[in-house]
Amino acid sequence: MDWASLVPVGLLLILILLLILKTQHFWRSQVKFPPGPQPLPVIGNLHMMDLKKLGQTMLQLSETYGPVFTVQLGLRKVVVLSGYDTVKEALVNHADAFAGRPKIPIIEKTGKGKGIVFARGENWKVMRRFTLTTLRDFGMGKKAIEDHVVEEYGYLADIIESQKGKPLEMTQLMNSAIANVIVSILLGKRFDYEDPTFKRLVSLMNENMQLFGSPSVSLYNMFPILGLFLKDKNHFLENLKEVNNFIKDTFTKYLKVLDKNDQRSFIDAFLVRQQEENGKANKFFDDVNLTEVVRNLFTAGMDTTATTLRWGLLLMMKYPEIQKKVQEEIDQVIGSNPPRTEHRTKMPYTDAVVHEIQRFANILPLNLPHETTMDVTIKGYFIPKGTYVIPLLNSVLQDKTQWEKPCSFYPEHFLNSEGQFVKKDAFMPFSAGRRICAGETLAKMELFLFFTSLLQRFTFQPPPGVSPSDLDLSATTRFVVAPVTHEVCAVSRS
């Protein structure tokens, strides 16, 4: 017998035994968590999960176990919150208790808790405060950034027009247009869509959104020990490194010509603050935070809005009668003038359609994970400090108690009987509470202006031979859920 060949097998069995013992000890040592399915040793409830449709799996489990339940993903115990009332109670009524972020292994590999999206503690508070203030200083929510959006739309429309109604796949183009809006703030300039560096950056960001939502990376986050066998994890980190290197090279160049009296970009503002903070004990304004914040804003500022707009154009092709009503309102209220945000209040149907696109598209069904920062009780269930929490956004945006037709595309959700726009408390595509999306104001402006401008100039139709009823509304396996790849035909209305 070759004893040497049995050593790896023996080590694996010992590892499995240790994991089983650790799991059993973990469960016995904890306070009573909310109800949930019985976990298996080591894998927890993974045998019940569809990692490609985790949000849907969680929704189904909530029908059995209620609005607050527990699942075990690998060795990690997770509390899931489902339904508008429960998610609101947690994120809004107990905002501070649910303001934390858990450690995500693949994010920890590079971010180390820095930046803004996955940051924690005092670092998150300082970076968020600085980010919101600086974005406002550079025009977020003001006419200055509105001018950027209108200008950028012009470049986008010219390229769409040049296709003369031929089938066009919009992912790269839409990502580039939306990315340029946030880039104009971050870097103080825009890129040509064919710029090779810009194309590469946009492509890397798009690919990483796909990898981050993949079953492979999900498994790595549950079992980091499997990292050696999961290629997607390495691919994700390589892409991240390339983007980070670009950001570092950029701020190094900006530092050489930095003038604190003439700050041209978000990076300039950060570098000035970095120099002012130099020598202080709590140095939050370091190069790692700068890299992480810029990449966070670049990714979030591009992907979510571009993905929502792609859903919007697909839905307009699917429901041409809705597209026609939007265009009639545009013609009546705006005519041939450039759309502006002040038009929104005079265009209730268009506003309702934009909101319904966000609700129906449901691009972040699982939300971003939260962590409790203190002991808290929700719906009678005690949740201890340090618990990983998933507040299901899809359960809010599809809550049967809040929406008349939760699984249908129905703009009337946001209209009263007189056709006036009505706000809905259960409309939470940007999440809620302390961790609400920092770019919500910018995203709302972009969605309205780009969507209205596109439908003012073009009618969107399926490719020849495809009827609207044949269009596939399936979603991809992706962290920010996008529609499956499809082509659009943009027919000029002029």
C-alpha positions in Angstrom: 0.0 0.0 0.0 1.3 3.5 -1.0 0.9 5.3 2.4 2.1 8.6 0.8 -0.9 8.7 -1.6 -3.3 8.4 1.4 -1.9 11.4 3.2 -3.9 14.0 1.2 -7.1 12.0 1.7 -6.5 11.7 5.4 -5.9 15.5 5.7 -9.1 16.1 3.8 -11.1 13.9 6.1 -9.6 15.6 9.2 -10.5 19.0 7.7 -14.0 17.9 7.1 -14.3 16.5 10.6 -13.0 19.8 12.1 -15.5 21.7 10.0 -18.4 19.5 11.2 -17.3 20.0 14.8 -17.0 23.7 14.3 -20.4 23.9 12.7 -22.1 22.0 15.5 -20.3 24.0 18.1 -21.3 27.2 16.3 -25.0 26.3 16.3 -25.0 25.1 19.9 -23.3 28.2 21.2 -25.6 30.7 19.5 -28.8 32.3 20.8 -32.0 31.1 19.2 -32.1 32.6 15.7 -35.3 33.1 13.6 -36.7 29.9 12.1 -35.3 28.4 9.0 -34.5 25.2 7.2 -32.4 22.6 9.0 -28.8 23.0 7.8 -26.4 20.1 6.9 -22.9 19.9 8.3 -20.4 22.1 6.5 -22.5 23.1 3.5 -25.4 24.5 5.6 -28.5 25.0 3.4 -26.5 25.2 0.1 -28.2 22.0 -1.1 -31.5 24.0 -1.3 -30.1 27.0 -3.0 -30.0 27.9 -6.7 -26.8 30.0 -6.7 -27.8 31.4 -10.1 -31.2 32.7 -8.8 -30.4 33.2 -5.1 -32.9 36.0 -4.8 -35.7 33.9 -6.1 -34.7 31.0 -3.8 -34.9 33.4 -0.8 -38.3 34.6 -1.8 -39.6 31.0 -1.9 -38.2 30.3 1.5 -39.9 33.3 3.0 -43.2 31.8 1.9 -42.5 28.9 4.2 -40.6 30.5 7.1 -42.1 34.0 7.2 -40.7 37.5 6.8 -37.7 36.9 9.1 -35.8 33.7 8.7 -32.4 32.1 9.0 -30.4 30.2 6.4 -26.9 28.9 6.7 -24.6 29.5 3.7 -21.6 27.3 4.3 -20.6 28.0 7.9 -22.1 31.5 8.0 -25.5 32.0 9.5 -27.6 34.6 7.6 -30.8 36.3 8.6 -33.0 37.2 5.7 -35.6 40.0 5.8 -38.6 39.8 3.4 -41.4 42.1 2.6 -41.8 45.9 2.7 -42.9 46.1 6.4 -40.0 44.1 7.6 -37.3 45.6 5.4 -38.5 49.1 6.3 -38.6 48.3 10.0 -35.0 47.2 9.9 -33.4 49.7 7.5 -35.4 52.8 8.4 -36.8 52.3 12.0 -33.6 50.6 13.2 -31.2 52.3 10.8 -28.1 52.4 13.0 -28.5 48.8 14.0 -28.4 47.6 10.4 -25.8 50.1 9.1 -22.9 47.6 9.1 -21.3 45.7 6.3 -20.0 42.1 6.7 -16.6 41.1 5.6 -16.8 39.6 2.1 -13.7 37.5 1.4 -13.1 38.5 -2.2 -13.6 42.2 -1.3 -11.3 41.9 1.6 -8.6 40.7 -0.8 -8.3 44.2 -2.2 -10.4 46.7 -0.3 -9.6 45.8 3.3 -12.8 47.6 4.5 -11.8 50.8 2.7 -13.8 52.8 0.2 -17.5 53.4 0.6 -19.7 50.5 -0.7 -18.2 47.8 1.5 -16.5 50.0 4.0 -17.2 49.7 7.7 -17.1 51.7 10.9 -15.6 55.2 11.1 -13.9 54.8 7.7 -17.2 54.4 6.0 -18.7 57.4 7.8 -15.8 59.7 6.9 -15.7 58.5 3.3 -19.4 58.7 2.8 -19.6 62.2 4.2 -16.7 63.4 2.1 -18.1 61.7 -1.1 -21.6 63.2 -0.7 -20.3 66.7 -0.1 -17.8 66.5 -2.9 -20.3 65.1 -5.4 -22.6 68.0 -4.6 -19.7 70.5 -5.0 -19.1 69.1 -8.5 -22.8 69.5 -9.5 -24.7 66.4 -8.4 -28.3 67.4 -8.3 -27.6 70.7 -9.9 -27.7 72.2 -13.4 -24.0 71.7 -14.0 -24.3 67.9 -14.0 -27.5 68.1 -15.9 -25.5 69.9 -18.7 -23.1 67.0 -18.7 -25.9 64.5 -19.1 -27.5 66.5 -22.0 -24.1 66.8 -23.7 -23.3 63.1 -23.2 -26.7 62.1 -24.6 -25.8 64.0 -27.8 -22.7 61.8 -28.3 -24.8 58.7 -27.6 -27.6 59.7 -30.0 -25.3 60.5 -32.8 -23.8 56.9 -32.7 -27.3 55.4 -32.5 -28.4 57.5 -35.4 -25.5 56.4 -37.5 -26.8 52.8 -37.4 -29.9 54.0 -39.4 -32.2 51.6 -37.6 -30.1 48.5 -38.0 -30.0 46.0 -35.1 -27.6 47.2 -32.4 -26.5 45.6 -29.1 -26.4 48.4 -26.6 -24.4 47.1 -23.6 -21.0 48.7 -24.3 -22.4 51.8 -25.8 -24.9 52.5 -22.9 -22.2 51.7 -20.3 -19.8 54.1 -22.0 -22.3 57.0 -22.1 -23.4 56.6 -18.4 -19.7 56.0 -17.3 -18.7 59.3 -18.9 -21.1 61.2 -16.6 -19.5 60.0 -13.4 -16.1 60.1 -15.0 -16.6 63.8 -15.7 -16.9 64.3 -12.0 -14.2 61.8 -10.9 -11.5 62.8 -13.5 -12.8 66.2 -14.7 -13.0 65.0 -18.4 -14.9 62.6 -20.7 -13.6 59.9 -22.9 -14.3 59.1 -26.6 -16.2 55.9 -26.8 -13.5 54.4 -29.0 -10.7 55.4 -26.6 -8.9 52.0 -26.0 -8.2 52.7 -22.3 -11.8 53.7 -21.7 -13.2 50.7 -23.6 -11.0 48.4 -21.6 -12.1 50.0 -18.3 -15.8 49.7 -19.1 -15.3 46.1 -20.3 -13.4 45.2 -17.1 -16.2 46.7 -14.9 -18.9 44.9 -16.8 -17.1 41.6 -16.7 -16.5 41.9 -12.9 -20.2 42.5 -12.3 -20.8 39.2 -14.0 -18.1 37.4 -12.1 -19.2 38.9 -8.7 -22.6 37.4 -9.2 -21.4 34.0 -10.4 -21.9 30.8 -8.4 -18.1 30.3 -8.4 -17.4 33.6 -6.6 -20.3 33.0 -4.3 -18.8 29.7 -3.3 -15.4 31.3 -2.7 -17.0 33.9 -0.4 -18.6 31.0 1.6 -15.5 28.7 1.5 -12.3 30.8 0.9 -10.3 27.6 1.3 -11.6 26.6 -2.2 -9.9 29.6 -3.8 -7.2 27.5 -5.4 -9.8 25.7 -7.4 -12.0 28.6 -8.5 -10.7 30.4 -11.6 -13.4 33.1 -11.6 -12.1 34.4 -8.3 -8.6 34.9 -9.8 -10.0 36.5 -12.9 -12.1 38.9 -10.8 -9.0 40.0 -8.8 -6.9 40.4 -11.9 -9.5 42.7 -13.4 -9.7 44.7 -10.2 -5.9 45.1 -10.1 -5.9 46.5 -13.6 -8.6 49.0 -12.8 -6.8 50.0 -9.6 -3.6 50.5 -11.4 -5.3 52.9 -13.9 -6.8 54.9 -10.9 -3.4 55.0 -9.2 -1.6 56.2 -12.3 -4.3 58.9 -12.8 -4.1 60.4 -9.3 -0.3 60.3 -9.5 -0.4 62.4 -12.6 -3.0 64.7 -11.1 -0.8 65.2 -8.0 2.0 66.6 -10.1 -0.2 69.5 -11.3 -2.4 69.8 -8.2 -3.7 73.4 -7.4 -5.8 73.6 -4.3 -7.3 76.8 -5.6 -8.4 75.2 -8.9 -9.9 71.8 -8.1 -11.1 70.2 -11.4 -12.3 66.8 -10.2 -13.2 64.5 -7.3 -9.6 63.2 -7.4 -8.2 66.7 -7.0 -10.6 67.3 -4.0 -9.4 64.1 -2.4 -5.7 64.9 -2.9 -6.1 68.4 -1.4 -7.8 66.9 1.6 -5.1 64.3 1.8 -2.5 67.0 2.1 -4.5 68.9 4.7 -4.9 65.7 6.8 -1.2 64.8 6.5 0.3 64.2 10.0 -3.0 63.6 11.7 -3.4 60.4 13.8 -6.6 59.1 12.0 -5.4 59.1 8.4 -8.5 58.1 6.4 -7.5 60.1 3.3 -4.9 57.6 2.2 -4.2 56.2 -1.3 -6.1 53.0 -0.7 -9.2 54.9 0.2 -8.8 57.1 -2.8 -8.5 54.1 -5.1 -11.4 52.3 -3.6 -13.8 55.2 -3.5 -13.1 56.2 -7.1 -13.5 52.6 -8.3 -16.7 52.2 -6.2 -18.2 55.4 -7.7 -17.1 54.5 -11.2 -18.6 51.0 -11.0 -21.8 51.9 -9.2 -22.2 55.1 -11.2 -22.0 53.3 -14.5 -23.5 49.8 -14.1 -26.7 50.3 -12.3 -28.0 53.2 -14.4 -26.9 51.7 -17.7 -28.5 48.3 -16.9 -31.8 50.0 -15.9 -31.8 51.9 -19.2 -31.2 48.7 -21.2 -34.2 47.2 -19.4 -36.1 50.3 -20.2 -35.5 50.1 -24.0 -36.3 46.3 -23.9 -39.6 47.0 -22.2 -40.5 49.7 -24.6 -40.0 47.3 -27.5 -42.0 44.7 -25.6 -44.9 47.1 -24.9 -45.0 49.5 -28.0 -48.3 50.9 -26.8 -46.6 52.2 -23.6 -43.7 53.6 -25.7 -46.2 55.4 -27.9 -48.0 57.0 -24.8 -44.6 58.2 -23.5 -43.7 59.7 -26.9 -47.1 61.5 -27.0 -46.4 63.1 -23.6 -42.9 64.1 -24.7 -44.2 65.7 -27.9 -46.9 67.6 -25.9 -44.8 68.8 -23.0 -41.3 69.2 -24.5 -41.6 69.2 -28.3 -38.2 69.3 -29.9 -36.5 71.0 -26.9 -33.9 69.1 -24.9 -35.5 67.4 -21.9 -34.6 68.9 -18.5 -35.3 67.7 -15.0 -37.9 70.5 -14.5 -40.0 68.8 -17.1 -40.5 65.7 -14.9 -43.3 67.2 -12.8 -45.2 68.0 -16.0 -44.8 64.4 -17.4 -46.6 62.1 -14.9 -46.9 59.2 -17.3 -43.2 59.2 -18.4 -42.2 59.6 -14.7 -44.4 56.6 -13.8 -42.9 54.5 -16.6 -39.3 55.3 -15.5 -40.2 54.3 -11.9 -41.9 51.1 -13.1 -38.8 50.2 -15.1 -36.8 50.4 -11.9 -39.3 48.4 -9.9 -39.9 45.7 -12.6 -36.2 45.4 -13.5 -35.3 44.7 -9.9 -31.6 44.9 -10.7 -30.3 44.3 -7.2 -32.7 41.6 -5.8 -30.5 40.6 -2.8 -29.6 44.2 -2.0 -26.0 44.6 -0.7 -25.4 42.6 2.5 -25.8 44.3 5.8 -24.4 43.5 9.3 -25.9 44.3 12.6 -23.9 46.8 14.6 -25.7 46.0 17.9 -28.2 43.6 19.3 -31.7 44.2 17.8 -35.1 42.7 17.8 -37.2 42.6 14.6 -40.8 41.2 14.4 -40.2 39.6 17.8 -36.9 37.9 16.7 -33.7 38.7 18.5 -30.7 39.2 16.1 -27.3 39.6 17.8 -24.6 42.1 16.9 -22.4 41.0 14.1 -25.1 39.0 12.2 -24.9 38.9 8.4 -28.3 40.2 7.1 -29.9 40.1 3.6 -32.8 42.6 3.3 -34.4 41.3 0.1 -35.2 44.2 -2.2 -37.0 41.9 -4.6 -39.5 41.1 -1.8 -40.2 44.8 -1.4 -40.5 45.7 -5.1 -42.7 42.6 -5.6 -44.7 42.8 -2.3 -48.2 41.7 -3.1 -49.6 44.0 -0.3 -48.0 47.0 -1.9 -48.4 46.5 -5.7 -51.5 45.7 -7.7 -49.6 43.6 -10.3 -46.3 42.9 -8.7 -45.0 40.5 -11.4 -46.2 42.6 -14.4 -44.9 45.7 -16.0 -47.6 48.2 -15.1 -46.9 51.9 -15.0 -50.3 52.6 -13.4 -48.6 51.5 -10.1 -47.4 55.1 -9.9 -50.5 56.9 -11.2 -53.8 57.8 -9.5 -57.2 57.7 -11.1 -56.7 61.2 -12.5 -53.4 60.2 -14.1 -51.2 62.1 -11.7 -47.9 60.7 -10.4 -48.0 59.2 -6.9 -45.0 58.2 -4.8 -44.9 54.8 -3.3 -43.2 54.1 0.0 -42.4 50.5 -1.1 -40.3 51.9 -4.1 -36.9 51.1 -2.8 -34.6 50.4 -5.7 -31.8 52.4 -4.1 -32.3 50.5 -0.7 -33.1 52.6 2.4 -31.7 53.8 5.7 -28.0 54.6 6.4 -26.7 52.6 3.5 -29.0 54.1 0.8 -27.2 54.5 -2.5 -24.9 57.6 -2.3 -25.6 58.4 -6.0 -29.4 58.2 -5.9 -29.9 61.9 -6.9 -27.6 61.5 -9.9 -29.1 58.2 -11.0 -32.6 59.6 -10.9 -31.6 62.6 -13.0 -29.7 60.4 -15.5 -32.6 57.9 -15.9 -35.2 60.5 -16.6 -33.0 62.6 -19.0 -31.5 59.7 -21.0 -34.8 57.8 -21.2 -36.8 60.8 -22.2 -34.1 62.0 -24.7 -33.9 58.6 -26.3 -37.7 58.3 -26.8 -37.9 61.8 -28.0 -35.6 61.1 -30.9 -36.1 57.3 -31.6 -38.7 54.6 -31.6 -37.3 51.3 -30.4 -38.3 48.2 -32.2 -37.3 44.5 -32.2 -35.0 43.3 -35.0 -36.7 42.2 -38.2 -38.6 39.0 -37.9 -39.0 39.3 -34.1 -42.4 40.3 -32.7 -42.7 42.2 -29.4 -44.4 39.2 -27.8 -41.3 37.1 -28.7 -38.9 39.3 -26.7 -37.2 37.5 -23.8 -37.4 39.3 -20.4 -35.1 36.7 -18.8 -32.4 38.0 -16.6 -28.7 37.1 -16.6 -26.7 35.6 -13.7 -25.0 38.8 -12.6 -24.6 40.8 -9.4 -26.5 43.7 -11.0 -29.2 41.8 -12.9 -29.2 42.7 -16.6 -31.5 41.5 -19.4 -30.2 38.7 -21.6 -28.2 39.9 -24.6 -30.6 41.4 -27.2 -30.5 43.8 -30.1 -32.6 47.0 -30.6 -33.5 48.8 -33.7 -33.6 52.6 -33.1 -35.8 54.2 -35.8 -35.4 58.0 -36.0 -38.6 59.9 -35.4 -37.5 63.0 -37.4 
